[in-house]
Amino acid sequence: MTWRMIKSSGETTLNRLSLTLIACVLTGCVERKFVIDSNPRGAKVYVNHLEVGTTPVDYPFLYYGTYDITLEMQGFQTETFRQRVAAPWYAYPPADFVTEHVIRAKIRDIRRLNYDLKPAVQLSPVDLLRDATELRSRGQALPPPRAQ
């Protein structure tokens, strides 16, 4: 190895270290979160089938797109909502690089989602028995499964 090779190798390492340090110092931050609430409050919340707490609840998210939000509460219908979360203008290239890595200020993208829960429908025992009998007869009318 010659001195020139060692020097250039050291310079390369120094350059990489400098770039890494600069990237760490200049890194910006975008905070993304849902604030999920319901009427009435206290419903159990699932985001994409993962329990995240009871309303009102804050939940950080990483990507823009569609989420399945399920609310469940005693005495109310369990409902699942397909919630589309559109990306803001600064989340598209090349602005996303600047907002994520260059700007030193913290950007907060807080989405407030409010849902009204519907009371559970109480069936009379007669209606419940009628529905159960109908489902049983439909199930017995199905053909046997095919062997594979």
C-alpha positions as CSV (number, residue, x, y, z in Angstrom):
1,M,0.0,0.0,0.0
2,T,1.3,3.4,-0.8
3,W,0.8,6.6,1.1
4,R,-1.5,7.9,-1.6
5,M,-3.9,4.9,-1.2
6,I,-4.0,5.4,2.5
7,K,-4.6,9.1,2.2
8,S,-7.4,8.7,-0.3
9,S,-9.0,5.9,1.8
10,G,-8.8,8.2,4.8
11,E,-10.3,11.1,2.9
12,T,-13.2,8.8,1.7
13,T,-13.9,7.7,5.3
14,L,-13.7,11.3,6.5
15,N,-16.1,12.4,3.7
16,R,-18.6,9.7,4.5
17,L,-18.4,10.6,8.2
18,S,-18.9,14.3,7.4
19,L,-21.9,13.6,5.2
20,T,-23.5,11.3,7.9
21,L,-22.9,14.0,10.6
22,I,-24.4,16.7,8.4
23,A,-27.4,14.5,7.6
24,C,-28.0,13.9,11.3
25,V,-27.8,17.6,12.1
26,L,-30.0,18.7,9.3
27,T,-32.7,16.0,9.5
28,G,-36.2,17.5,9.7
29,C,-39.1,15.7,11.1
30,V,-42.7,15.1,10.0
31,E,-45.1,13.9,12.8
32,R,-48.1,12.1,11.4
33,K,-51.0,11.0,13.7
34,F,-54.7,10.3,13.9
35,V,-56.8,11.7,16.7
36,I,-59.7,9.3,16.7
37,D,-62.9,10.2,18.6
38,S,-66.4,8.8,18.8
39,N,-69.8,9.8,20.0
40,P,-70.2,8.4,22.6
41,R,-66.6,8.3,23.8
42,G,-65.0,5.2,25.2
43,A,-65.2,2.9,22.2
44,K,-62.4,0.4,21.6
45,V,-60.4,1.4,18.5
46,Y,-58.6,-0.9,16.1
47,V,-56.5,0.4,13.2
48,N,-55.9,-2.3,10.5
49,H,-57.0,-4.9,13.1
50,L,-54.5,-3.7,15.7
51,E,-56.0,-2.5,19.0
52,V,-54.8,1.0,19.7
53,G,-56.9,2.1,22.7
54,T,-60.2,3.7,23.5
55,T,-61.6,7.0,22.2
56,P,-60.3,9.6,22.2
57,V,-57.0,8.1,21.1
58,D,-53.9,9.4,19.3
59,Y,-52.3,7.0,16.9
60,P,-49.1,7.7,14.8
61,F,-49.1,6.6,11.2
62,L,-46.2,6.2,8.8
63,Y,-47.8,6.2,5.3
64,Y,-50.6,7.9,3.5
65,G,-53.3,5.7,2.0
66,T,-56.3,3.7,3.2
67,Y,-56.8,2.5,6.8
68,D,-59.4,0.2,8.3
69,I,-60.6,1.8,11.5
70,T,-63.0,-0.4,13.6
71,L,-64.9,1.0,16.6
72,E,-66.5,-1.4,19.1
73,M,-68.5,-0.6,22.2
74,Q,-71.1,-2.4,24.4
75,G,-74.6,-1.5,23.4
76,F,-73.6,-0.1,20.0
77,Q,-73.0,-1.6,16.6
78,T,-69.4,-2.5,15.8
79,E,-68.5,-0.6,12.7
80,T,-65.5,-0.7,10.4
81,F,-64.7,2.5,8.4
82,R,-62.3,2.5,5.3
83,Q,-60.6,5.8,6.0
84,R,-58.6,7.3,3.1
85,V,-55.7,9.6,4.2
86,A,-54.6,11.8,1.4
87,A,-51.0,13.0,1.2
88,P,-50.4,16.7,1.6
89,W,-48.5,18.6,-1.1
90,Y,-45.2,18.4,0.8
91,A,-45.3,14.6,0.8
92,Y,-44.7,14.3,-3.0
93,P,-41.2,14.3,-4.6
94,P,-39.0,16.4,-4.5
95,A,-40.7,18.4,-1.7
96,D,-40.8,15.2,0.5
97,F,-37.0,15.1,0.6
98,V,-36.8,18.7,1.7
99,T,-39.5,18.3,4.4
100,E,-38.1,15.0,5.7
101,H,-34.3,15.7,5.6
102,V,-33.5,19.4,5.1
103,I,-36.0,21.6,7.0
104,R,-35.1,21.6,10.7
105,A,-38.6,22.5,11.9
106,K,-41.0,19.8,13.0
107,I,-44.1,19.5,10.7
108,R,-47.2,18.1,12.3
109,D,-49.8,16.4,10.2
110,I,-52.7,15.7,12.6
111,R,-55.8,14.1,11.2
112,R,-58.9,14.4,13.4
113,L,-61.4,11.5,12.7
114,N,-64.8,11.6,14.4
115,Y,-67.4,8.8,14.2
116,D,-70.9,8.5,15.4
117,L,-71.8,5.1,16.8
118,K,-75.2,3.6,16.1
119,P,-77.1,1.9,18.9
120,A,-77.2,-1.9,18.7
121,V,-80.4,-3.3,17.3
122,Q,-82.1,-5.4,19.9
123,L,-84.0,-8.3,18.3
124,S,-86.9,-9.9,20.1
125,P,-86.4,-13.6,21.0
126,V,-89.0,-14.5,18.4
127,D,-87.1,-12.6,15.6
128,L,-83.8,-14.1,16.7
129,L,-85.2,-17.7,16.6
130,R,-86.7,-17.0,13.1
131,D,-83.4,-15.7,11.8
132,A,-81.4,-18.6,13.3
133,T,-83.8,-21.2,11.8
134,E,-83.5,-19.5,8.4
135,L,-79.7,-19.6,8.6
136,R,-79.7,-23.2,9.6
137,S,-81.9,-24.2,6.7
138,R,-79.7,-22.3,4.2
139,G,-76.6,-24.0,5.7
140,Q,-78.2,-27.5,5.3
141,A,-79.1,-26.7,1.7
142,L,-75.4,-26.2,0.8
143,P,-73.7,-28.9,-1.2
144,P,-70.9,-30.8,0.5
145,P,-67.4,-29.4,-0.1
146,R,-65.4,-30.8,-3.0
147,A,-62.4,-33.0,-2.2
148,Q,-59.2,-31.6,-3.6
